[in-house]
Amino acid sequence: MQRIGVIGAGAWGTALAQTAVRAGRDVILWARDADIADRINCDHLNPDYLPDCPLDPALTATSDLRAACAADAVLLVVPAQFLRATCRSLAAVWVPGVPAVLCSKGIELSSGALMTDVVRAELPAGTPLACLSGPSFAAEVARGLPTAVTIASDVMGLPEQLVRALGTRTFRPYHSTDLLGAEIGGAVKNVLAIACGILEGAGLGDNARAALLTRGLAEITRLGVALGGQPQTFMGLSGMGDLMLTATSMQSRNFSLGFALGQGRALAEILAERKAVTEGVATAAAVTALASRQGIDMPLCAAVDALLNRGQALPEVIDGLLARPFRQEHG
């Protein structure tokens, strides 16, 4: 896997492209906006998404999908709610047998489909799939700070190939066969990160945040296992690790959005100030609907959905959680 294509030149896509260059790969990064591609090629900067991170001159950007797909593996790094439309465009130029590596974290709102289901429906049949997930802020990855992630696939040997292709001294992937588990952990943690931000913004204390993280991890595990994931996956990098990072730092778009909500700001106002997508907003509704169809109790995710998408006021949401009956602690 010498040639790596990356679809999506936001912060995370650019950071992964930079990492693949450091790993010695030939990398071509697709940007929907030709101006961004030109800035990356000419100035070696992505000022819209990673303004303070100089990029390796060896990183090549393009606005031509066919050029980006002429690769040994292609990383899909577009926002979850735009993945289906992007894959429909990619289908006509996809090279048969080239693996697609999902790096978007979410659940499709319109259908309730997981990202793997979206890709299987839109890319050519038989396309090998993998998922890259774990505790990783794009700016730190782009700067070469130490990071560990999970690369999961149910295709024999593919995770190990991708680890060898992308791993460096500071970007350390672990391989896994639990594709679904890695995907669920990465999606649901964004919703819980919003909840933790709300607690912080509302000044509800560290005890409450610790309780939310613990019970939130139980929600991720319940849903993931019900869908076929392996329980141990949710104790690893793509489960607990990703949740702990995303739900405890203002670097997280989801946590910082929740913080602003907890301070009393309106959702529409917060989103209007942002260029990058905050995945947890759409995922809150999608995961709550998915859990309901599966008969899985996910009160924290449902509370975030009620606040963001159903017009429920914050005091009412908090009172509803605190009024839940006492119960035995278990998963």
Secondary structure, 3 states (H helix, E strand, C coil): CCEEEEECCCHHHHHHHHHHHHCCCEEEEECCCHHHHHHHHHHCCECCCECCCCCCCCCEEECCHHHHHCCCEEEECCCHHHHHHHHHHHHCCCCCCCCEEECCCCECCCCCCEHHHHHHHHCCCCCCEEEEECCCCHHHHHCCCCEEEEEECCCCCHHHHHHHHHCCCCEEEEEECCHHHHHHHHHHHHHHHHHHHHHHHHCCCHHHHHHHHHHHHHHHHHHHHHCCCCHHHHHCHHHHHHHHHHCCCCCCHHHHHHHHHHCCCCHHHHHHCCCCCCCHHHHHHHHHHHHHHHCCCCHHHHHHHHHHHCCCCHHHHHHHHHCCCCCCCCC
